[in-house]
Amino acid sequence: MYQYEKCGEVVQRSQYKNEDDFFKKIIPSISIILLFFVFYITESYGTDYQQIAGLMDLRTTFSDGAYDMEQLVLLAKNKGFSVVFINDHDRVAMEYGLPPLRNLIRKKVEMNSINSGGADKFLQAIKDVRQKYPDMIIVPGSETAPFYYWTGSPLKGNLTAHDHERRLLTVGMESPDDYENLPILHNNLYMNYFTKALPEVVLFSFSLIASLLLFRWRGLLRVSGIIIFILSIAFIINSNPFRSSPFDPYHGDQKMAPYQLVIDYVNSRGGMTFWNYPETGTGVREMGSIHVSTLPYPYVLTESKDYTGFAALYGDNITLTEPGNIWDTALKEYSLGYRDRPPWGIATADFHQEGEGGERLGTYQTVFFVKDKKKDAVLKALRNGRMYASQVNYPQVLKLEDFSVSSADDQIRGISGDEIALKEYPRVRMSISTSVPSSDKVKIRLIRSGEMIYLFEEKLPLIIDYVDPYYKPGERIYYRMDLHGTGTIVSNPVFVKFE
């Protein structure tokens, strides 16, 4: 262990002379020594957290997955994972109606989903597998697409459904009602939005009563009464008084309102929400006789509030985690008090089948820091940001052994999701190991409040001990890091309030 100076700042790192020859000869031994050293450091910090790798955004045969619940859980178990999040689609439907009776004269296409098959059956399947495999932590949830809207015309061949794939993950809801009453388009009958249809219901109820009066007469008046009666019934039904959402697909873009409604609903049920695939690259295409258009939507991180987090790693090119980009904008809003909670980053798999699209279960992992290997501890870590996102070439293990910010004497220390108060320069520690040693270097970026303050390029495993000469009394800042090279790691932030 020695020191070198970079931009006037002292950095410690693990390195040896003639490292190529050294690693070739005794790399297994040095890996063990370093891991033991990291373990010793972690224990000396007084941290009693353990790391558990979880798999999020998995599908089963309840929607469009290839495996039933037990097969999927067994696949994860056999690969060494003990935490799985089942996020089947809660409702997959699309319909287009002709005016003026759009809710009667319509074509509807619906695919398999939690609610079409029965939310009670979905949750019962999870309970059954939990009982059969008590060592597995299985968390229910859904992937939801709350809203879309139409432009164009089927007659002109340009009918387009916009934002049908702008999606959220829900996590942790355990009651069938939670899914059946989700305020999304084409869900189950619901009474909460009856007032939206009330003007139409009242108007056509009057015409219905008038038509009944015409029944007393003969001839043309009675015929007119019958026609008015039928039309009144049709328009009352068309008003959709028991709609599942206050929105419909025929009045254009509703901005964040339909999504914020779902976020608030899930929060009220004790669940969590995560924006999924915010930079989707497959949202614009033809689908049968219609077009679908879901443009990338990273801006939702700042335009919505009170969601828990977002997919920071998944199978697309991701830019919003770049220093100074949209994630940092949202984190700085929290630091300044403009946002009640910071958004946390997770890794989502969009897993349907082993080998599909070249992906394997285990490529995208969300690694939790927990004190107990229990479901409640995992959910608490997820809610509080005590995790990091990892993308690896499974079965490689790329482990962030330590990412912490502390005082110089280590009496005050915080990990991802924590906020600490300091009266001095923050001390940042990072240690990373890999199960597949490589001669290739990785790039590690240390980011302070949206600005990259340190770039480190070296081989794994490594340990970094960095003192940041930054101190402004009264200011709240945060540190986060990411790694790119033989895999990817994106940490969640550690907040620091200077006293």
C-alpha atoms as one frame of an Amber mdcrd trajectory, in Angstrom:
protein
   0.000   0.000   0.000   1.435   3.344  -0.947   0.325   6.861  -1.755   0.384
   8.984  -4.840  -0.751  12.531  -5.484  -3.432  13.420  -8.043  -4.548  17.020
  -8.580  -3.108  17.972  -5.230  -5.027  15.252  -3.374  -3.514  12.236  -1.651
  -4.859   8.859  -2.719  -3.944   5.441  -1.390  -4.242   2.346  -3.522  -3.162
  -1.270  -3.526  -0.446  -1.865  -6.156   2.843  -3.689  -6.608   5.865  -3.325
  -8.849   6.087  -5.710 -11.755   2.448  -6.460 -11.141   1.909  -8.542 -14.275
   4.480 -11.146 -13.211   3.284 -11.030  -9.653  -0.379 -11.589 -10.492   0.432
 -14.392 -12.882   2.239 -16.259 -10.130   0.173 -15.805  -7.015  -3.096 -14.136
  -8.015  -5.249 -16.619  -6.031  -3.305 -15.831  -2.853  -3.400 -12.062  -3.282
  -7.151 -12.184  -3.954  -7.744 -14.067  -0.727  -5.504 -11.715   1.217  -7.224
  -8.646  -0.170 -10.674 -10.042   0.522  -9.648 -10.884   4.073  -8.235  -7.381
   4.457 -11.484  -5.882   3.168 -13.440  -8.046   5.582 -11.209  -6.866   8.435
 -11.710  -3.232   7.467 -15.470  -3.684   7.225 -15.628  -5.271  10.646 -13.426
  -2.551  12.141 -15.875   0.040  10.839 -18.541  -1.571  13.003 -20.804  -2.352
  10.059 -22.903  -5.469  10.550 -24.428  -5.494   7.069 -24.171  -8.479   4.774
 -24.608  -8.388   0.991 -27.370 -10.335  -0.753 -27.681 -10.263  -4.541 -31.256
 -10.034  -5.793 -32.895 -10.361  -9.217 -35.564  -7.818 -10.125 -38.054  -7.555
 -12.987 -38.698 -11.252 -13.645 -41.703 -12.646 -15.576 -43.585 -15.911 -15.189
 -46.386 -17.610 -17.111 -48.806 -15.307 -15.296 -47.887 -12.834 -18.056 -45.344
 -13.307 -20.857 -42.643 -15.338 -19.097 -41.624 -18.832 -20.193 -41.507 -20.431
 -16.711 -44.100 -20.939 -14.036 -43.471 -19.549 -10.554 -41.698 -22.611  -9.169
 -39.541 -23.135 -12.269 -38.351 -19.535 -12.164 -37.565 -19.641  -8.442 -35.680
 -22.928  -8.893 -33.673 -21.465 -11.772 -32.611 -18.545  -9.551 -31.910 -20.844
  -6.599 -29.754 -23.169  -8.682 -27.707 -20.175  -9.808 -27.001 -19.192  -6.223
 -29.553 -16.393  -5.766 -31.901 -16.251  -2.804 -33.839 -13.030  -3.539 -36.199
 -12.723  -6.515 -38.713 -10.030  -7.401 -41.605 -11.225  -9.576 -42.833  -8.358
 -11.754 -45.392  -9.833 -14.107 -47.521  -7.433 -16.155 -50.560  -6.389 -14.122
 -52.701  -5.627 -17.190 -51.719  -5.718 -20.863 -54.559  -4.338 -22.966 -55.101
  -1.896 -25.787 -58.359  -0.785 -27.360 -59.595   1.651 -29.951 -63.215   2.795
 -30.207 -65.143   4.700 -32.835 -66.858   7.967 -31.870 -69.328   8.807 -30.489
 -69.624   5.429 -28.725 -65.944   4.691 -28.215 -66.529   2.422 -25.225 -69.125
   0.335 -27.049 -68.032   0.220 -30.692 -64.444  -0.799 -30.163 -61.750  -3.368
 -30.756 -59.827  -4.586 -27.741 -56.725  -6.767 -27.610 -55.592  -8.172 -24.279
 -52.704 -10.439 -23.346 -52.065 -12.648 -20.350 -51.478 -10.732 -17.108 -51.880
 -10.811 -13.338 -55.358  -9.306 -13.388 -56.643 -11.208 -16.400 -55.705 -14.479
 -14.699 -56.602 -13.360 -11.186 -54.420 -11.446  -8.725 -55.456 -13.854  -5.970
 -54.037 -16.779  -7.978 -50.808 -14.848  -8.628 -50.251 -14.113  -4.940 -51.278
 -17.626  -3.916 -48.662 -19.057  -6.293 -46.026 -16.941  -4.562 -47.201 -18.109
  -1.133 -47.049 -21.738  -2.250 -43.489 -21.392  -3.543 -42.439 -19.543  -0.391
 -43.650 -22.456   1.703 -41.911 -24.986  -0.511 -38.613 -23.073  -0.568 -38.411
 -21.217   2.758 -34.779 -20.256   2.133 -35.856 -18.114  -0.844 -37.052 -14.519
  -0.462 -39.780 -13.978  -3.063 -41.225 -10.472  -3.426 -44.398  -9.873  -5.466
 -44.894  -6.899  -7.728 -45.858  -5.954 -11.242 -44.796  -4.065 -14.304 -47.421
  -1.511 -15.144 -48.121   0.720 -18.148 -50.689   3.140 -16.704 -51.552   5.135
 -19.808 -51.305   5.600 -23.570 -53.032   7.875 -26.073 -53.998   7.673 -29.737
 -53.175   9.911 -32.673 -53.919   9.385 -36.338 -56.713   7.364 -37.906 -57.226
   3.735 -38.929 -58.670   5.022 -42.204 -55.454   6.890 -43.035 -53.186   4.043
 -41.912 -51.366   6.179 -39.321 -53.095   5.127 -36.103 -50.434   5.394 -33.391
 -50.460   4.443 -29.720 -48.121   6.739 -27.787 -46.354   5.857 -24.516 -47.846
   2.386 -24.229 -44.426   1.151 -23.061 -43.676   3.892 -20.561 -43.513   1.633
 -17.575 -43.212   1.489 -13.825 -42.357  -1.421 -11.575 -44.436  -1.881  -8.446
 -42.878  -3.780  -5.558 -44.150  -5.243  -2.315 -47.957  -5.155  -2.584 -49.376
  -8.340  -1.037 -53.180  -8.028  -1.436 -55.204  -8.945  -4.573 -57.101  -5.656
  -4.206 -53.838  -3.764  -4.589 -53.515  -5.025  -8.168 -57.183  -5.190  -9.096
 -57.720  -1.538  -8.188 -54.599  -0.095  -9.800 -55.630   3.183 -11.490 -54.544
   2.151 -14.981 -56.408   1.975 -18.272 -58.605  -1.098 -18.888 -58.305  -2.485
 -15.367 -61.210  -3.811 -13.269 -64.456  -1.955 -12.506 -63.925   0.728  -9.890
 -66.193   3.250  -8.161 -63.629   5.949  -7.360 -63.978   7.791 -10.656 -67.754
   7.691 -10.995 -67.899  11.490 -10.699 -65.954  11.800 -13.963 -68.922  10.228
 -15.780 -71.605  11.928 -13.681 -72.481  14.771 -16.120 -73.111  12.306 -18.952
 -74.970   9.892 -16.682 -77.282  12.669 -15.440 -77.907  14.045 -18.934 -78.802
  10.732 -20.490 -80.782   9.681 -17.433 -83.100  12.626 -18.119 -83.437  11.554
 -21.756 -84.109   8.007 -20.534 -86.957   9.223 -18.323 -88.364  11.306 -21.192
 -88.311   8.244 -23.461 -90.369   6.286 -20.938 -93.036   9.002 -21.064 -93.254
   8.598 -24.835 -94.088   4.921 -24.360 -97.643   6.007 -23.364 -98.308   7.222
 -26.877 -98.853   5.248 -30.030 -97.306   5.346 -33.471 -94.297   7.527 -34.248
 -94.017   8.938 -30.736 -93.707   5.486 -29.234 -91.118   4.508 -31.864 -89.204
   7.687 -31.048 -89.398   6.821 -27.362 -87.922   3.382 -28.005 -85.072   4.858
 -30.057 -84.326   7.481 -27.405 -84.474   4.810 -24.689 -81.943   2.600 -26.495
 -79.615   5.511 -27.257 -79.839   6.775 -23.662 -78.827   3.362 -22.314 -76.008
   3.182 -24.850 -74.614   6.601 -23.930 -74.879   5.897 -20.190 -72.836   2.711
 -20.683 -70.455   4.557 -23.007 -69.782   7.152 -20.267 -67.917   4.329 -18.504
 -69.057   5.212 -14.962 -67.062   2.369 -13.386 -63.788   3.189 -15.111 -60.506
   2.068 -13.585 -58.717   5.343 -14.376 -59.863   8.959 -14.635 -58.062   9.130
 -17.995 -58.804   7.699 -21.422 -56.712   7.216 -24.597 -58.582   9.791 -26.691
 -57.691  13.165 -25.177 -53.994  13.411 -25.904 -50.897  13.464 -23.744 -51.683
  13.862 -20.034 -48.041  14.445 -19.037 -47.180  13.013 -15.613 -50.702  12.899
 -14.174 -51.558   9.218 -14.935 -48.172   8.048 -13.661 -48.169  10.180 -10.538
 -51.613   8.770  -9.763 -50.178   5.237  -9.816 -47.137   6.250  -7.758 -49.356
   7.820  -5.095 -51.691   4.812  -5.122 -48.855   2.310  -4.625 -47.381   4.449
  -1.840 -50.776   4.456  -0.104 -50.754   0.635  -0.211 -47.298   0.415   1.367
 -45.540  -0.516  -1.878 -42.725   1.031  -3.902 -42.448   2.216  -7.508 -39.488
   2.323  -9.884 -39.323   3.843 -13.353 -38.333   1.046 -15.717 -36.339   1.354
 -18.990 -36.362   5.199 -19.010 -34.083   5.254 -22.066 -35.800   2.462 -23.976
 -34.474   1.949 -27.469 -37.252  -0.302 -28.747 -40.345   1.811 -28.190 -40.949
   2.927 -31.783 -42.078   0.263 -34.252 -44.979  -1.187 -36.165 -47.256  -3.604
 -34.342 -49.627  -5.299 -36.750 -51.799  -2.704 -38.436 -50.928   0.090 -35.990
 -47.849   1.999 -34.913 -46.526   2.251 -31.361 -44.316   5.102 -30.239 -42.711
   5.272 -26.810 -39.793   7.673 -26.953 -37.092   7.591 -24.244 -38.392   9.226
 -21.077 -35.463   9.958 -18.712 -37.021  13.328 -17.837 -39.631  11.542 -15.675
 -37.031  11.393 -12.902 -37.417  15.135 -12.354 -41.024  15.598 -13.500 -42.504
  13.052 -11.078 -42.132  12.778  -7.317 -42.325  10.316  -4.439 -41.337   7.292
  -6.510 -38.679   5.063  -4.939 -36.170   4.801  -7.772 -35.413   3.844 -11.340
 -33.607   1.277 -13.473 -29.985   2.433 -13.520 -28.801  -0.725 -15.286 -30.690
  -2.791 -17.858 -30.295  -3.953 -21.443 -30.024  -0.535 -23.103 -27.479   2.223
 -23.503 -27.871   4.381 -20.395 -26.855   8.033 -20.145 -28.965   9.446 -17.314
 -26.483   8.102 -14.739 -23.641  10.064 -16.343 -22.176  12.757 -14.062 -24.322
  15.883 -14.175 -27.186  14.225 -16.049 -30.821  13.778 -14.975 -30.206  11.476
 -12.006 -27.826  14.021 -10.526 -30.381  16.764 -11.152 -32.936  14.849  -9.085
 -30.388  14.063  -6.361 -29.365  17.709  -6.133 -33.027  18.697  -5.842 -33.219
  16.434  -2.813 -29.979  17.858  -1.399 -31.415  21.363  -1.682 -34.710  20.383
  -0.051 -36.845  20.616  -3.178 -37.637  16.891  -3.183 -38.863  14.803  -0.264
 -36.888  11.686  -1.158 -33.939  10.858  -3.396 -34.403   8.398  -6.281 -32.415
   5.183  -5.885 -30.840   3.166  -8.696 -31.521  -0.546  -9.257 -30.743  -3.131
 -11.946 -33.698  -4.642 -13.832 -33.525  -7.802 -15.901 -36.697  -7.844 -18.038
 -36.198 -11.605 -17.815 -38.571 -13.873 -19.717 -36.518 -16.910 -20.693 -32.965
 -18.188 -20.344 -31.012 -17.374 -23.505 -33.630 -15.019 -24.918 -31.865 -12.176
 -26.682 -28.565 -13.583 -25.459 -29.369 -12.776 -21.834 -28.954 -15.088 -18.868
 -30.578 -14.897 -15.474 -28.018 -13.289 -13.204 -26.619 -10.732 -15.651 -28.407
  -7.837 -13.917 -28.232  -7.882 -10.139 -29.340  -5.521  -7.388 -27.146  -6.183
  -4.347 -28.670  -5.314  -0.971 -26.976  -4.432   2.317 -29.035  -6.134   5.029
 -28.610  -7.055   8.656 -30.855 -10.111   8.429 -31.541 -12.385   5.509 -35.291
 -11.748   5.580 -37.847 -10.249   3.236 -38.525  -7.238   5.466 -34.801  -6.454
   5.651 -34.497  -6.601   1.849 -37.504  -4.310   1.390 -36.116  -1.887   3.970
 -32.790  -1.783   2.131 -34.614  -1.206  -1.156 -36.687   1.619   0.286 -33.677
   3.294   1.906 -31.180   2.978  -0.947 -28.857   0.476   0.735 -27.967  -1.379
  -2.452 -26.016  -1.090  -5.674 -26.716  -2.158  -9.249 -24.419  -4.617 -10.999
 -24.148  -5.933 -14.546 -21.827  -8.900 -15.056 -21.161 -11.740 -17.448 -22.728
 -14.440 -15.260 -21.331 -16.438 -13.447 -18.805 -13.674 -12.842 -19.188 -11.921
  -9.494 -18.223  -8.259  -9.381 -18.502  -7.109  -5.790 -18.439  -3.651  -4.286
 -16.956  -4.750  -0.996 -16.996  -1.251   0.418 -18.229   2.167  -0.619 -18.409
   4.488   2.338 -17.880   8.069   3.444 -16.552   8.788   6.908 -14.766  11.170
   9.198 -10.993  10.928   9.381 -11.111   8.822  12.550 -13.987   6.607  11.272
 -16.177   7.501  14.227 -18.818   8.717  11.767 -19.423   6.565   8.713 -22.154
   6.146   6.111 -22.808   3.721   3.277 -25.177   3.977   0.304 -28.517   5.414
   1.358 -27.121   6.987   4.543 -26.740  10.639   5.478 -23.960  11.658   7.849
 -22.901  14.958   9.395 -19.239  15.988   9.231 -17.103  18.874  10.444 -14.104
  18.013   8.280 -13.007  16.759   4.882 -14.887  13.569   3.907 -12.919  10.355
   3.633 -14.151   8.068   0.838 -13.306   4.367   0.713 -13.912   1.984  -2.159
 -12.906  -1.638  -2.463 -13.891  -3.911  -5.330 -13.249  -7.574  -5.999 -14.013
  -9.910  -8.876 -14.311 -13.671  -9.145 -12.773 -13.578 -12.634  -9.341 -11.861
 -12.479  -8.355 -10.067 -15.648  -5.387  -8.145 -16.959  -7.784  -5.490 -18.283
  -8.133  -2.245 -16.387 -11.444  -0.885 -15.188 -12.504   2.737 -14.861 -13.906
   3.938 -11.552 -15.456   7.375 -11.272 -16.036   9.129  -7.978 -18.832  11.677
  -8.336 -19.590  14.474  -5.911 -22.984  16.170  -6.371 -22.994  15.592 -10.114
 -19.323  16.352 -10.765 -16.723  13.678 -11.410 -13.892  14.527  -9.033 -11.733
  11.478  -9.489 -11.087   8.906 -12.235  -9.209   5.764 -11.333  -8.001   3.241
 -13.923  -6.558   0.026 -12.560  -6.920  -3.747 -12.391  -9.097  -5.616  -9.931
  -9.074  -6.302  -7.051  -8.307  -2.905  -5.563  -8.775  -0.685  -2.535  -8.994
   3.098  -2.645  -8.765   5.445   0.334  -9.444   9.041  -0.719  -9.736  12.257
   1.290 -11.753  14.889  -0.563 -10.533  18.413   0.327 -14.046  19.841   0.234
 -15.843  21.404   3.168 -18.600  24.033   3.124 -20.478  24.465   6.412 -24.250
  24.210   6.050 -24.138  22.505   2.643 -25.557  19.054   1.886 -23.701  17.092
  -0.792 -23.526  13.474  -1.872 -21.016  11.005  -3.225 -21.653   8.145  -5.601
 -19.426   5.975  -7.775 -19.597   3.798 -10.839 -17.332   1.222 -12.453 -17.055
   0.294 -16.124 -14.880  -2.402 -17.627 -15.212  -6.114 -16.927 -18.807  -5.467
 -15.893 -20.582  -2.431 -14.488 -21.404  -1.190 -11.009 -23.576   1.811 -10.151
 -23.701   2.710  -6.473 -26.360   4.673  -4.675 -25.372   7.964  -3.048 -24.077
   8.691   0.425 -25.242  12.125   1.617 -23.064  14.401   3.716 -24.251  17.432
   5.660 -21.450  19.787   6.689 -21.879  21.193  10.166
